[in-house]
Amino acid sequence: MLYSVKMRSAQGGAHELGGRHISGAERILPGDQLDYAVLTMLHRAREHERGCADFISLKVEEIYKPLLAFSTCKAATAAEGHRAAIDELVRAGVSINAAARGLAMLNGLTDSMRGAMVLDAESGLRIDGMGERGVRASKMDCVDSRGYDDYLQQSGLVGDHVREALVLASKVAGAEGMVAELCWSDDPNYVTGYVASPVYGYRRIPVMKERGNGVGGRIFFVRPNTDVAKLINYLEEQVVLIKPQEALTC
Ligand code: PML
């Protein structure tokens, strides 16, 4: 097992309460090195040249998340695909209003965004505050790339789009507060999209847009009161390795 260990320390209380930053550290380590690393970080926070911290936050998290199981919905046209997407989003726990709003937002883009929009899964309001850039899910990969490729091939999933999307969706589904993700590609020749959720996995939708349309993107629907700063930090900064569940071979 590998773990991410993060430490931040301050003097005069926690950072968010006005404390003065003393020191921070981040490591990725196997389990047998955890104890030593945590002790070293504690020592660093308390013996720092900048002063002795009176607030120390230590977070230890396993960096593996499970690969989502995939299945395919029926849709022969973009209109059918959109109806399937709404059904899947609602089934995953998104309100009908938020699902329709999210779909309309993605469908209404005039140009692709680098990242995703984050919406409240109940109200459908956008909550990330990241403007045209959006939130980028990154720093993830499959534990065993060759095994993953074999698994995709055996499952009839071909090409880089789905290879990358399934890993990305698995990281996203592992975020605290995540209800579902809606996505389709900005590649004009790639019309398949998906709705992914922690409960129902990766639901491929064969047609989500007209061929030739070069605008695509992602929407992440999260539970009301999700800590957005924490969510963005997880999606953009936390290294995650995607591990297949037992049934898979990689
Ligand atoms: C799929 O084939 O399952 C959908 C992949 C969507 C890819 C989105 C992207 O290219 O960013």
Boltz pocket constraint, residues with backbone or C-beta under 6 A from the ligand:
constraints:
  - pocket:
      binder: B
      contacts: [[A, 161], [A, 162], [A, 165], [A, 183], [A, 184], [A, 185], [A, 186], [A, 187], [A, 192], [A, 193], [A, 194], [A, 204]]
      max_distance: 6.0
